[in-house]
């Protein structure tokens, strides 16, 4: 599915919930993520309970896209389908969350450098751990790994010294 089709799908799903969308902006970040930023009058429907309904909306949209793309895979003959992820944001909730996680990653990375030791971050969701891994991926003196299982899975920032 192209960006316009995904945008129309999101708009259709949100409007079926009788919520009016003021604007939708589509942007791509330096990675392979496409952001669909919505501005709505009643964001509390999506943002209560730490954005549980927003995560559900994102999951439904991803599943619909996967099913439609799978149906179109047989029609693709060149075999060069670019796999990218999408992120739905309502009234900058996700953007602020990502910025907060990056700030934590920066602070913990500096702490690992200062103490020259491994630092464990509090347990995080897979999405949040991915943000930390991507944020610290370009550092030459730090390495990140996930440790633990289930809800106690966390990122360990390891100091590997100066190269």
Protein Blocks (a to p, Z undefined) as FASTA:
>chain_A
ZZklmmmmmmmmmmmnopacfbdcddddfblcdcdddddfblmlmmgghhlmmmmmmmmm
mmmmmmmmmmmmmmpmnlpaccddddddeehlmmmmmmmmmmmmmmmmmmmmmnopaddd
ddddfklmmmmmmmmmmpmkbccddedehjlbccddddebjZZ
